[in-house]
Amino acid sequence: METTGRMYPHHVEDEYQKFVRRMNPPRVVIDNQSCKNATVIQVDSANKHGILLEVVQVLTDLNFVVTKAYISSDGGWFMDVFNVTDHEGNKITDEGILDYIQKVLGSETSFTGSIKSVGSDRTVIELIGTDRPGLLSEVCAVLTHLKCNVLNAEVWTHNTRAAFIVQVTDDESGLAVTDPERLSVINQMLCNVLKGSNKAREAMTVVSLGAVHTERRLHQMMLEDRDYDYERNCSGLDGLEPQRPDVNVVNWFDKDCSVVTVRCKDRPKLLFDTICTLTDLEYVVFHGHVDAEGPNAYQEYCIRHIDGSPVKSEAERQRVIQCIEAAIERRVSEGLKLELCTTDRVGLLSDVTRIFRENSLQVTRAEVATRSGKAVNTFYVRDASGYQVDSKIIDFIRKEIGQTILKVKANPQDSDSSPQESPTRFLFGGLFKSKSFCNFGLIRSYS
C-alpha cells in the first residue's frame, strides 16, 4: 500500500486541480473603457503553480505589450490584472482577438494551447553548443544536404553559447521526418557541427516530434546549459560595455518571503522572460507589480520556493540574480537588424546564411518563419570580429540577395535612454528601508 501511495501523488493532485478548475472556471474581464491608453485584462482563477506563466505566455504570443501588471495569487485563488496595447501603442479592439482571449484564458482545462506551440506535423530539432562565426550557416547547410526543409527556427546566443530550435519537414513529402535511422543521421551530423574544434565544451542535439513552445524551451535549454554561469564578455559593439539589468533579491522576514526587483531598459517580451525563469527555478510569485510605461521597465515580485520557503542562502540569492540577468540578456539583440521577405523555397535559409558567412557576418539572433508560402526572417548581425558592420558589406549583400528582398531595419533597442529611479513606481518600494528586510551577506550569515 505504501508503494502504491507513492506512485500516484502527482496524478491525484492533477485530477484534484482539474476538479477545482471545473467547479471554479476562470473569469476573464476585458475592459477598454476604464484606462485611457490601454486595454485592461483581468483574470481570476483557481491557483496552481505555473498559472501566471501560462497567462503571460498567451499575452506574449499575441504580441501584446504589457505596460502595467498587478499580480496576486496568495492562497488558493489567482487574480492578475494586465494593461496591454499592440506594438503601435493602441488598445486591442479587434473582436476576433478579444474573443480568442476570452476563449483561451477562460478555458476550464488549461491556458497552454498557445498559438506559438509547435505541433506534431513537423520535426523539432534542439541544438546547443559553443557559438562561433558561421555556425548557423553550417547547421542550415547540413539540413539542406539531408533533404530537410526549414519551416521555422529561432536562434539565441548568450555568453559564448548558442541555442537553436529548428522545425523541419521532409523536402519532398512536406511531412515530419519520422524514420529512426534518418533521425539518427541528422542528430549525429548536427552534433558534429556543434562540437567543431572545441572539445572542451559540451554540445547537445535533440530530435523529437512532440509539441514545444519555442521561446519557453529556449530559456529552459540555456538555463540547463548554465549560460548564466559562464565568464561574461563585458564589451559590446565598438568595445563599449552594454547596459546591464539591475536585479536584486532581499528577504522580507515579516512576510517570510523574498522580494525580487528588476530595473532595466524595456523591450518586448521582457515580462515573459522574467516570469518564465522564476517558474523554471521553481519559485511561486504570489504578489507583484510591473510598470513599463516609459523607456525603462520596473518589476517587483514577492516570491517563495514551491516548498514554501524564501531564498535561504547567499549562494541561492546570487543564482536567482544571475539567472534573471541571463534571461533578460538572451533576447537583447546586439547588431544590425536585417529582414528578409520572399517566396519560400528549399535551401533558402542555407543560401542566405552562407552569404552572411562569406562576408564575415555573425548572426547573434535569428527568427525564421514561413507564412502562407512566404519566408519572413529576421537576423541580427555583427562583424565576426565584434564591431559594427561596414555599410559597404551590407550594400553588397543586399545586391546579391536582392534589395527588395533583404532590408535594413532600425533596432529600437539601440535607442539610448538612461535609467531613472522612481521609488513611487514600486508596490513595495517604501518597505526596503524597513528592518524587516535583509540583504544577504551584509546582515545575516548562513551556517
C-alpha positions as a Markdown table, in Angstrom:
| # | Residue | x | y | z |
|---|---|---|---|---|
| 1 | Met | 0.0 | 0.0 | 0.0 |
| 2 | Glu | 2.8 | 2.3 | 0.8 |
| 3 | Thr | 4.4 | 1.8 | -2.7 |
| 4 | Thr | 1.0 | 2.5 | -4.3 |
| 5 | Gly | 0.6 | 5.7 | -2.4 |
| 6 | Arg | 4.0 | 6.9 | -3.7 |
| 7 | Met | 3.2 | 6.1 | -7.3 |
| 8 | Tyr | 0.3 | 8.4 | -7.8 |
| 9 | Pro | 0.5 | 11.7 | -5.8 |
| 10 | His | 1.0 | 13.9 | -8.9 |
| 11 | His | -1.8 | 12.1 | -10.8 |
| 12 | Val | -4.2 | 12.6 | -7.9 |
| 13 | Glu | -3.1 | 16.2 | -7.5 |
| 14 | Asp | -3.7 | 16.9 | -11.2 |
| 15 | Glu | -7.1 | 15.4 | -11.1 |
| 16 | Tyr | -8.0 | 17.4 | -8.0 |
| 17 | Gln | -6.8 | 20.6 | -9.7 |
| 18 | Lys | -8.9 | 19.8 | -12.8 |
| 19 | Phe | -11.9 | 19.2 | -10.5 |
| 20 | Val | -11.3 | 22.6 | -8.7 |
| 21 | Arg | -11.0 | 24.3 | -12.1 |
| 22 | Arg | -14.2 | 22.9 | -13.3 |
| 23 | Met | -16.0 | 23.9 | -10.2 |
| 24 | Asn | -14.4 | 27.4 | -10.3 |
| 25 | Pro | -13.9 | 28.2 | -14.0 |
| 26 | Pro | -11.7 | 31.1 | -14.8 |
| 27 | Arg | -13.3 | 34.5 | -15.1 |
| 28 | Val | -11.9 | 36.9 | -17.7 |
| 29 | Val | -12.8 | 40.6 | -17.9 |
| 30 | Ile | -11.6 | 42.7 | -20.8 |
| 31 | Asp | -12.1 | 46.4 | -20.3 |
| 32 | Asn | -11.5 | 49.1 | -23.0 |
| 33 | Gln | -13.2 | 51.9 | -21.0 |
| 34 | Ser | -11.5 | 52.4 | -17.7 |
| 35 | Cys | -8.0 | 53.1 | -18.9 |
| 36 | Lys | -7.4 | 55.9 | -21.5 |
| 37 | Asn | -4.3 | 54.3 | -23.2 |
| 38 | Ala | -4.5 | 50.5 | -22.7 |
| 39 | Thr | -6.8 | 47.5 | -22.7 |
| 40 | Val | -7.2 | 46.1 | -19.2 |
| 41 | Ile | -7.4 | 42.3 | -18.9 |
| 42 | Gln | -8.3 | 40.8 | -15.6 |
| 43 | Val | -8.0 | 37.0 | -15.0 |
| 44 | Asp | -9.5 | 35.3 | -11.9 |
| 45 | Ser | -8.9 | 31.6 | -11.5 |
| 46 | Ala | -8.2 | 28.8 | -9.1 |
| 47 | Asn | -4.5 | 28.9 | -8.3 |
| 48 | Lys | -1.8 | 26.4 | -9.3 |
| 49 | His | 1.9 | 26.5 | -9.8 |
| 50 | Gly | 2.8 | 27.9 | -13.3 |
| 51 | Ile | -0.6 | 29.6 | -13.9 |
| 52 | Leu | 1.0 | 33.1 | -14.0 |
| 53 | Leu | 3.4 | 32.0 | -16.8 |
| 54 | Glu | 0.5 | 30.4 | -18.7 |
| 55 | Val | -1.4 | 33.7 | -18.8 |
| 56 | Val | 1.7 | 35.8 | -19.6 |
| 57 | Gln | 2.6 | 33.3 | -22.4 |
| 58 | Val | -0.8 | 33.8 | -24.0 |
| 59 | Leu | -0.5 | 37.6 | -24.0 |
| 60 | Thr | 3.1 | 37.4 | -25.2 |
| 61 | Asp | 2.2 | 35.0 | -28.1 |
| 62 | Leu | -0.4 | 37.6 | -29.2 |
| 63 | Asn | 2.5 | 40.1 | -29.4 |
| 64 | Phe | 0.8 | 42.4 | -26.8 |
| 65 | Val | 2.9 | 45.0 | -25.0 |
| 66 | Val | 2.3 | 44.8 | -21.2 |
| 67 | Thr | 2.6 | 48.3 | -19.8 |
| 68 | Lys | 1.4 | 47.5 | -16.3 |
| 69 | Ala | 0.6 | 44.4 | -14.3 |
| 70 | Tyr | -0.7 | 43.6 | -10.8 |
| 71 | Ile | -0.2 | 40.1 | -9.6 |
| 72 | Ser | -1.9 | 38.4 | -6.7 |
| 73 | Ser | -2.0 | 34.7 | -6.2 |
| 74 | Asp | -1.9 | 34.2 | -2.4 |
| 75 | Gly | -3.7 | 31.1 | -1.2 |
| 76 | Gly | -6.0 | 29.1 | -3.4 |
| 77 | Trp | -7.1 | 31.9 | -5.8 |
| 78 | Phe | -5.3 | 33.7 | -8.6 |
| 79 | Met | -6.1 | 37.3 | -9.7 |
| 80 | Asp | -4.0 | 39.2 | -12.2 |
| 81 | Val | -4.6 | 42.5 | -14.0 |
| 82 | Phe | -2.7 | 43.4 | -17.2 |
| 83 | Asn | -2.7 | 46.7 | -19.1 |
| 84 | Val | -1.9 | 45.8 | -22.7 |
| 85 | Thr | -1.5 | 47.5 | -26.1 |
| 86 | Asp | -0.4 | 46.5 | -29.5 |
| 87 | His | 3.1 | 47.4 | -30.7 |
| 88 | Glu | 1.8 | 50.8 | -32.0 |
| 89 | Gly | 0.6 | 51.7 | -28.5 |
| 90 | Asn | -3.1 | 51.2 | -29.4 |
| 91 | Lys | -5.8 | 49.4 | -27.4 |
| 92 | Ile | -6.8 | 45.9 | -28.5 |
| 93 | Thr | -10.1 | 46.3 | -30.3 |
| 94 | Asp | -10.2 | 43.5 | -32.9 |
| 95 | Glu | -13.2 | 41.4 | -32.0 |
| 96 | Gly | -11.6 | 38.2 | -33.2 |
| 97 | Ile | -8.6 | 38.7 | -30.9 |
| 98 | Leu | -10.8 | 39.7 | -27.9 |
| 99 | Asp | -12.9 | 36.5 | -28.4 |
| 100 | Tyr | -9.7 | 34.4 | -28.6 |
| 101 | Ile | -8.5 | 35.9 | -25.3 |
| 102 | Gln | -11.8 | 35.1 | -23.7 |
| 103 | Lys | -11.8 | 31.5 | -25.1 |
| 104 | Val | -8.2 | 30.7 | -24.2 |
| 105 | Leu | -7.9 | 32.4 | -20.8 |
| 106 | Gly | -11.5 | 31.4 | -19.8 |
| 107 | Ser | -10.9 | 27.7 | -20.6 |
| 108 | Glu | -11.8 | 25.2 | -17.9 |
| 109 | Thr | -8.9 | 23.0 | -18.7 |
| 110 | Ser | -5.6 | 24.9 | -19.3 |
| 111 | Phe | -4.3 | 28.1 | -20.9 |
| 112 | Thr | -1.4 | 26.3 | -22.6 |
| 113 | Gly | -2.9 | 25.7 | -26.0 |
| 114 | Ser | -0.8 | 28.6 | -27.2 |
| 115 | Ile | -0.6 | 29.8 | -30.8 |
| 116 | Lys | 3.2 | 29.5 | -30.6 |
| 117 | Ser | 3.3 | 25.9 | -29.6 |
| 118 | Val | 4.7 | 23.6 | -32.3 |
| 119 | Gly | 2.5 | 20.7 | -33.3 |
| 120 | Ser | 3.4 | 17.1 | -34.5 |
| 121 | Asp | 3.2 | 17.8 | -38.2 |
| 122 | Arg | 6.9 | 18.7 | -38.2 |
| 123 | Thr | 10.2 | 17.5 | -36.7 |
| 124 | Val | 11.6 | 19.7 | -33.9 |
| 125 | Ile | 15.4 | 19.9 | -33.6 |
| 126 | Glu | 17.0 | 21.3 | -30.5 |
| 127 | Leu | 20.7 | 22.3 | -30.6 |
| 128 | Ile | 23.0 | 23.9 | -28.1 |
| 129 | Gly | 26.8 | 24.4 | -28.2 |
| 130 | Thr | 29.6 | 27.0 | -28.3 |
| 131 | Asp | 28.8 | 30.0 | -30.6 |
| 132 | Arg | 31.2 | 30.8 | -33.4 |
| 133 | Pro | 31.0 | 32.8 | -36.7 |
| 134 | Gly | 29.3 | 30.8 | -39.4 |
| 135 | Leu | 27.6 | 28.3 | -37.1 |
| 136 | Leu | 24.1 | 29.0 | -38.3 |
| 137 | Ser | 25.2 | 28.7 | -41.9 |
| 138 | Glu | 26.8 | 25.3 | -41.2 |
| 139 | Val | 23.7 | 24.0 | -39.5 |
| 140 | Cys | 21.5 | 25.1 | -42.4 |
| 141 | Ala | 23.9 | 23.6 | -44.9 |
| 142 | Val | 23.7 | 20.2 | -43.2 |
| 143 | Leu | 19.9 | 20.3 | -43.0 |
| 144 | Thr | 19.7 | 21.1 | -46.7 |
| 145 | His | 22.1 | 18.3 | -47.6 |
| 146 | Leu | 19.9 | 15.9 | -45.6 |
| 147 | Lys | 16.9 | 17.0 | -47.6 |
| 148 | Cys | 15.2 | 18.8 | -44.7 |
| 149 | Asn | 13.2 | 22.0 | -45.3 |
| 150 | Val | 13.4 | 24.5 | -42.5 |
| 151 | Leu | 9.9 | 25.9 | -41.8 |
| 152 | Asn | 10.6 | 27.9 | -38.7 |
| 153 | Ala | 13.7 | 28.5 | -36.5 |
| 154 | Glu | 14.8 | 30.6 | -33.6 |
| 155 | Val | 18.4 | 31.2 | -32.6 |
| 156 | Trp | 19.6 | 32.8 | -29.4 |
| 157 | Thr | 23.2 | 33.5 | -28.4 |
| 158 | His | 24.5 | 34.4 | -24.9 |
| 159 | Asn | 27.8 | 34.2 | -23.0 |
| 160 | Thr | 29.5 | 32.3 | -25.9 |
| 161 | Arg | 26.7 | 29.8 | -26.1 |
| 162 | Ala | 24.2 | 29.3 | -29.0 |
| 163 | Ala | 20.8 | 27.6 | -28.7 |
| 164 | Phe | 18.6 | 26.7 | -31.7 |
| 165 | Ile | 15.1 | 25.3 | -32.1 |
| 166 | Val | 14.5 | 24.4 | -35.7 |
| 167 | Gln | 11.3 | 23.0 | -37.2 |
| 168 | Val | 11.8 | 20.9 | -40.4 |
| 169 | Thr | 9.9 | 18.7 | -42.8 |
| 170 | Asp | 11.0 | 16.3 | -45.5 |
| 171 | Asp | 11.7 | 18.5 | -48.5 |
| 172 | Glu | 9.8 | 16.1 | -50.9 |
| 173 | Ser | 6.7 | 15.0 | -48.9 |
| 174 | Gly | 6.3 | 18.1 | -46.8 |
| 175 | Leu | 5.7 | 15.8 | -43.8 |
| 176 | Ala | 7.6 | 15.4 | -40.5 |
| 177 | Val | 10.7 | 13.3 | -40.6 |
| 178 | Thr | 9.9 | 10.1 | -38.7 |
| 179 | Asp | 12.3 | 7.4 | -39.9 |
| 180 | Pro | 14.5 | 6.4 | -36.9 |
| 181 | Glu | 17.6 | 5.8 | -39.0 |
| 182 | Arg | 17.3 | 9.1 | -40.8 |
| 183 | Leu | 16.7 | 10.9 | -37.5 |
| 184 | Ser | 19.8 | 9.3 | -36.1 |
| 185 | Val | 21.9 | 10.6 | -39.0 |
| 186 | Ile | 20.5 | 14.1 | -38.6 |
| 187 | Asn | 21.3 | 14.0 | -34.9 |
| 188 | Gln | 24.9 | 12.8 | -35.4 |
| 189 | Met | 25.8 | 15.2 | -38.2 |
| 190 | Leu | 24.4 | 18.2 | -36.4 |
| 191 | Cys | 26.2 | 17.2 | -33.2 |
| 192 | Asn | 29.5 | 17.1 | -35.2 |
| 193 | Val | 28.9 | 20.6 | -36.5 |
| 194 | Leu | 28.2 | 21.9 | -33.0 |
| 195 | Lys | 31.3 | 20.3 | -31.5 |
| 196 | Gly | 33.5 | 21.9 | -34.2 |
| 197 | Ser | 37.1 | 22.3 | -32.9 |
| 198 | Asn | 36.0 | 23.0 | -29.3 |
| 199 | Lys | 36.3 | 19.7 | -27.5 |
| 200 | Ala | 36.3 | 21.4 | -24.0 |
| 201 | Arg | 32.6 | 22.4 | -24.1 |
| 202 | Glu | 29.6 | 20.1 | -24.4 |
| 203 | Ala | 27.3 | 20.2 | -27.4 |
| 204 | Met | 23.9 | 18.6 | -27.5 |
| 205 | Thr | 21.2 | 17.8 | -30.1 |
| 206 | Val | 17.7 | 16.5 | -29.5 |
| 207 | Val | 15.4 | 15.5 | -32.3 |
| 208 | Ser | 11.7 | 15.0 | -31.4 |
| 209 | Leu | 8.1 | 15.1 | -32.7 |
| 210 | Gly | 6.5 | 16.4 | -29.6 |
| 211 | Ala | 4.8 | 19.8 | -29.1 |
| 212 | Val | 7.0 | 22.5 | -27.7 |
| 213 | His | 6.7 | 26.3 | -27.0 |
| 214 | Thr | 9.8 | 27.6 | -28.8 |
| 215 | Glu | 10.7 | 30.6 | -26.6 |
| 216 | Arg | 10.0 | 28.8 | -23.3 |
| 217 | Arg | 12.1 | 25.9 | -24.4 |
| 218 | Leu | 15.0 | 28.1 | -25.4 |
| 219 | His | 15.0 | 29.6 | -21.9 |
| 220 | Gln | 15.0 | 26.1 | -20.4 |
| 221 | Met | 17.8 | 24.9 | -22.7 |
| 222 | Met | 20.1 | 27.8 | -21.8 |
| 223 | Leu | 19.2 | 27.6 | -18.1 |
| 224 | Glu | 20.0 | 23.8 | -18.1 |
| 225 | Asp | 23.3 | 24.7 | -20.0 |
| 226 | Arg | 24.1 | 27.2 | -17.2 |
| 227 | Asp | 24.8 | 30.0 | -19.6 |
| 228 | Tyr | 24.3 | 32.4 | -16.6 |
| 229 | Asp | 27.4 | 30.9 | -15.0 |
| 230 | Tyr | 29.9 | 31.5 | -17.8 |
| 231 | Glu | 32.6 | 34.1 | -17.9 |
| 232 | Arg | 31.0 | 37.3 | -19.2 |
| 233 | Asn | 32.0 | 39.1 | -22.3 |
| 234 | Cys | 31.7 | 42.6 | -21.0 |
| 235 | Ser | 32.2 | 44.5 | -24.3 |
| 236 | Gly | 29.5 | 45.2 | -26.8 |
| 237 | Leu | 29.7 | 46.7 | -30.2 |
| 238 | Asp | 32.8 | 49.0 | -30.6 |
| 239 | Gly | 34.1 | 47.8 | -27.3 |
| 240 | Leu | 31.5 | 49.6 | -25.2 |
| 241 | Glu | 30.1 | 48.0 | -22.1 |
| 242 | Pro | 26.4 | 47.2 | -22.7 |
| 243 | Gln | 23.8 | 48.5 | -20.2 |
| 244 | Arg | 23.2 | 45.7 | -17.7 |
| 245 | Pro | 19.9 | 44.9 | -16.0 |
| 246 | Asp | 19.8 | 45.8 | -12.3 |
| 247 | Val | 18.4 | 42.7 | -10.4 |
| 248 | Asn | 18.3 | 42.4 | -6.6 |
| 249 | Val | 16.9 | 39.9 | -4.1 |
| 250 | Val | 16.2 | 40.7 | -0.5 |
| 251 | Asn | 14.3 | 38.8 | 2.2 |
| 252 | Trp | 11.2 | 40.3 | 3.9 |
| 253 | Phe | 11.2 | 38.5 | 7.2 |
| 254 | Asp | 7.9 | 39.8 | 8.4 |
| 255 | Lys | 6.2 | 38.1 | 5.5 |
| 256 | Asp | 8.5 | 35.1 | 5.3 |
| 257 | Cys | 9.2 | 35.7 | 1.6 |
| 258 | Ser | 11.8 | 37.2 | -0.7 |
| 259 | Val | 11.4 | 40.2 | -2.9 |
| 260 | Val | 12.9 | 40.3 | -6.4 |
| 261 | Thr | 13.3 | 43.7 | -8.1 |
| 262 | Val | 14.3 | 44.2 | -11.7 |
| 263 | Arg | 15.2 | 47.6 | -13.3 |
| 264 | Cys | 16.3 | 47.6 | -17.0 |
| 265 | Lys | 15.5 | 49.1 | -20.4 |
| 266 | Asp | 12.1 | 47.9 | -21.5 |
| 267 | Arg | 11.7 | 45.7 | -24.6 |
| 268 | Pro | 9.1 | 43.3 | -26.0 |
| 269 | Lys | 8.5 | 40.1 | -24.0 |
| 270 | Leu | 10.5 | 41.2 | -21.0 |
| 271 | Leu | 7.8 | 40.1 | -18.6 |
| 272 | Phe | 7.6 | 36.7 | -20.1 |
| 273 | Asp | 11.3 | 36.2 | -19.8 |
| 274 | Thr | 11.5 | 37.0 | -16.1 |
| 275 | Ile | 8.3 | 35.0 | -15.2 |
| 276 | Cys | 9.5 | 32.1 | -17.2 |
| 277 | Thr | 12.8 | 32.0 | -15.4 |
| 278 | Leu | 11.3 | 32.3 | -11.9 |
| 279 | Thr | 8.8 | 29.5 | -12.8 |
| 280 | Asp | 11.6 | 27.2 | -14.1 |
| 281 | Leu | 13.6 | 27.9 | -11.0 |
| 282 | Glu | 10.5 | 26.6 | -9.1 |
| 283 | Tyr | 9.6 | 29.9 | -7.4 |
| 284 | Val | 6.0 | 31.0 | -6.9 |
| 285 | Val | 5.1 | 34.7 | -7.5 |
| 286 | Phe | 2.3 | 35.5 | -5.1 |
| 287 | His | 2.4 | 39.3 | -5.3 |
| 288 | Gly | 3.9 | 41.5 | -7.9 |
| 289 | His | 3.8 | 44.8 | -9.7 |
| 290 | Val | 5.1 | 45.7 | -13.2 |
| 291 | Asp | 5.5 | 49.2 | -14.6 |
| 292 | Ala | 6.8 | 49.6 | -18.2 |
| 293 | Glu | 5.0 | 52.7 | -19.5 |
| 294 | Gly | 8.3 | 54.6 | -20.1 |
| 295 | Pro | 11.5 | 53.6 | -21.8 |
| 296 | Asn | 12.6 | 51.6 | -18.7 |
| 297 | Ala | 10.8 | 48.7 | -17.0 |
| 298 | Tyr | 10.4 | 48.2 | -13.2 |
| 299 | Gln | 9.3 | 44.8 | -11.9 |
| 300 | Glu | 8.8 | 43.6 | -8.3 |
| 301 | Tyr | 7.9 | 40.2 | -7.2 |
| 302 | Cys | 7.2 | 38.6 | -3.8 |
| 303 | Ile | 8.4 | 35.0 | -4.2 |
| 304 | Arg | 8.7 | 31.8 | -2.3 |
| 305 | His | 10.1 | 28.4 | -3.4 |
| 306 | Ile | 7.5 | 25.8 | -4.2 |
| 307 | Asp | 8.3 | 24.3 | -0.8 |
| 308 | Gly | 7.1 | 27.5 | 0.9 |
| 309 | Ser | 10.5 | 28.9 | 1.9 |
| 310 | Pro | 12.1 | 32.2 | 1.0 |
| 311 | Val | 15.6 | 32.4 | -0.5 |
| 312 | Lys | 17.7 | 30.7 | 2.1 |
| 313 | Ser | 21.4 | 31.5 | 1.3 |
| 314 | Glu | 23.7 | 34.0 | -0.4 |
| 315 | Ala | 24.5 | 31.3 | -3.0 |
| 316 | Glu | 20.8 | 30.8 | -3.8 |
| 317 | Arg | 20.3 | 34.6 | -3.9 |
| 318 | Gln | 23.2 | 35.0 | -6.4 |
| 319 | Arg | 21.9 | 32.2 | -8.6 |
| 320 | Val | 18.5 | 33.9 | -8.8 |
| 321 | Ile | 20.1 | 37.2 | -9.8 |
| 322 | Gln | 22.3 | 35.6 | -12.4 |
| 323 | Cys | 19.5 | 33.6 | -13.9 |
| 324 | Ile | 17.2 | 36.6 | -14.3 |
| 325 | Glu | 20.0 | 38.7 | -15.7 |
| 326 | Ala | 20.8 | 36.0 | -18.2 |
| 327 | Ala | 17.1 | 35.6 | -19.2 |
| 328 | Ile | 16.9 | 39.3 | -19.9 |
| 329 | Glu | 20.2 | 39.4 | -21.8 |
| 330 | Arg | 19.4 | 36.4 | -24.1 |
| 331 | Arg | 16.9 | 38.3 | -26.1 |
| 332 | Val | 18.7 | 41.6 | -26.2 |
| 333 | Ser | 19.7 | 42.0 | -29.9 |
| 334 | Glu | 23.2 | 43.3 | -30.5 |
| 335 | Gly | 23.9 | 44.2 | -34.1 |
| 336 | Leu | 22.3 | 45.3 | -37.2 |
| 337 | Lys | 18.7 | 44.1 | -37.8 |
| 338 | Leu | 18.0 | 42.7 | -41.3 |
| 339 | Glu | 14.6 | 41.5 | -42.5 |
| 340 | Leu | 14.2 | 39.1 | -45.4 |
| 341 | Cys | 10.8 | 38.5 | -47.1 |
| 342 | Thr | 10.4 | 36.4 | -50.2 |
| 343 | Thr | 8.8 | 33.3 | -51.6 |
| 344 | Asp | 9.9 | 30.3 | -49.6 |
| 345 | Arg | 12.0 | 27.5 | -51.2 |
| 346 | Val | 14.0 | 24.6 | -50.1 |
| 347 | Gly | 17.6 | 25.7 | -49.3 |
| 348 | Leu | 16.8 | 29.5 | -49.0 |
| 349 | Leu | 18.0 | 29.8 | -45.4 |
| 350 | Ser | 21.2 | 27.9 | -46.2 |
| 351 | Asp | 21.9 | 30.2 | -49.2 |
| 352 | Val | 21.3 | 33.4 | -47.2 |
| 353 | Thr | 23.3 | 32.4 | -44.2 |
| 354 | Arg | 26.2 | 31.2 | -46.4 |
| 355 | Ile | 26.3 | 34.7 | -48.0 |
| 356 | Phe | 26.4 | 36.2 | -44.5 |
| 357 | Arg | 29.3 | 33.9 | -43.5 |
| 358 | Glu | 31.3 | 34.5 | -46.7 |
| 359 | Asn | 31.1 | 38.3 | -45.9 |
| 360 | Ser | 32.3 | 37.8 | -42.3 |
| 361 | Leu | 28.9 | 38.5 | -40.7 |
| 362 | Gln | 28.0 | 36.7 | -37.4 |
| 363 | Val | 24.3 | 36.1 | -36.6 |
| 364 | Thr | 23.7 | 36.9 | -32.9 |
| 365 | Arg | 19.9 | 36.2 | -33.0 |
| 366 | Ala | 17.5 | 34.9 | -35.7 |
| 367 | Glu | 13.8 | 34.4 | -36.1 |
| 368 | Val | 12.8 | 32.3 | -39.1 |
| 369 | Ala | 9.2 | 31.8 | -40.1 |
| 370 | Thr | 7.2 | 30.5 | -43.1 |
| 371 | Arg | 3.7 | 32.0 | -43.6 |
| 372 | Ser | 1.5 | 31.1 | -46.5 |
| 373 | Gly | 4.4 | 30.2 | -48.6 |
| 374 | Lys | 6.4 | 33.3 | -47.7 |
| 375 | Ala | 9.7 | 33.2 | -45.8 |
| 376 | Val | 9.7 | 36.0 | -43.2 |
| 377 | Asn | 13.1 | 36.1 | -41.5 |
| 378 | Thr | 14.8 | 38.5 | -39.1 |
| 379 | Phe | 18.5 | 38.4 | -38.5 |
| 380 | Tyr | 20.6 | 40.4 | -36.1 |
| 381 | Val | 24.2 | 40.5 | -37.4 |
| 382 | Arg | 27.5 | 41.9 | -36.4 |
| 383 | Asp | 31.0 | 41.8 | -37.9 |
| 384 | Ala | 32.7 | 38.5 | -37.0 |
| 385 | Ser | 35.3 | 40.4 | -35.0 |
| 386 | Gly | 32.6 | 42.0 | -32.9 |
| 387 | Tyr | 32.4 | 45.5 | -34.4 |
| 388 | Gln | 29.8 | 47.4 | -36.3 |
| 389 | Val | 29.1 | 46.1 | -39.8 |
| 390 | Asp | 30.6 | 48.1 | -42.7 |
| 391 | Ser | 27.8 | 49.6 | -44.7 |
| 392 | Lys | 29.5 | 48.7 | -48.0 |
| 393 | Ile | 29.3 | 45.0 | -47.0 |
| 394 | Ile | 25.6 | 45.3 | -46.4 |
| 395 | Asp | 25.1 | 47.0 | -49.7 |
| 396 | Phe | 27.0 | 44.2 | -51.4 |
| 397 | Ile | 24.9 | 41.5 | -49.6 |
| 398 | Arg | 21.7 | 43.2 | -50.5 |
| 399 | Lys | 22.6 | 43.4 | -54.2 |
| 400 | Glu | 23.5 | 39.7 | -54.1 |
| 401 | Ile | 20.3 | 38.6 | -52.3 |
| 402 | Gly | 18.0 | 41.2 | -53.7 |
| 403 | Gln | 17.5 | 44.8 | -52.4 |
| 404 | Thr | 13.7 | 44.4 | -52.3 |
| 405 | Ile | 14.1 | 41.0 | -50.5 |
| 406 | Leu | 16.6 | 42.0 | -47.8 |
| 407 | Lys | 16.1 | 45.2 | -45.9 |
| 408 | Val | 17.9 | 47.0 | -43.1 |
| 409 | Lys | 15.7 | 47.8 | -40.2 |
| 410 | Ala | 16.2 | 50.1 | -37.2 |
| 411 | Asn | 16.7 | 48.3 | -33.9 |
| 412 | Pro | 14.5 | 50.0 | -31.3 |
| 413 | Gln | 16.8 | 48.6 | -28.5 |
| 414 | Asp | 19.6 | 50.8 | -29.8 |
| 415 | Ser | 17.9 | 54.0 | -28.7 |
| 416 | Asp | 19.8 | 55.4 | -25.7 |
| 417 | Ser | 18.0 | 56.2 | -22.6 |
| 418 | Ser | 19.5 | 56.3 | -19.1 |
| 419 | Pro | 17.7 | 54.6 | -16.3 |
| 420 | Gln | 15.7 | 56.8 | -14.0 |
| 421 | Glu | 15.0 | 56.0 | -10.3 |
| 422 | Ser | 11.4 | 56.4 | -9.3 |
| 423 | Pro | 10.7 | 54.9 | -5.8 |
| 424 | Thr | 6.9 | 55.6 | -6.1 |
| 425 | Arg | 6.7 | 53.2 | -9.0 |
| 426 | Phe | 7.3 | 50.2 | -6.8 |
| 427 | Leu | 4.5 | 48.5 | -4.9 |
| 428 | Phe | 6.8 | 47.6 | -2.1 |
| 429 | Gly | 9.3 | 50.4 | -2.6 |
| 430 | Gly | 8.8 | 52.2 | 0.7 |
| 431 | Leu | 9.4 | 49.0 | 2.6 |
| 432 | Phe | 13.0 | 48.4 | 1.6 |
| 433 | Lys | 14.3 | 50.7 | 4.3 |
| 434 | Ser | 12.4 | 48.6 | 6.9 |
| 435 | Lys | 14.4 | 46.5 | 9.3 |
| 436 | Ser | 12.3 | 43.5 | 8.3 |
| 437 | Phe | 14.3 | 43.4 | 5.0 |
| 438 | Cys | 17.6 | 41.7 | 4.9 |
| 439 | Asn | 20.2 | 41.9 | 2.1 |
| 440 | Phe | 22.2 | 38.6 | 2.1 |
| 441 | Gly | 25.8 | 38.7 | 3.0 |
| 442 | Leu | 25.5 | 42.1 | 4.7 |
| 443 | Ile | 23.3 | 41.5 | 7.6 |
| 444 | Arg | 22.8 | 37.8 | 8.2 |
| 445 | Ser | 25.2 | 34.9 | 7.7 |
| 446 | Tyr | 24.1 | 31.3 | 7.0 |
| 447 | Ser | 25.5 | 28.2 | 8.6 |
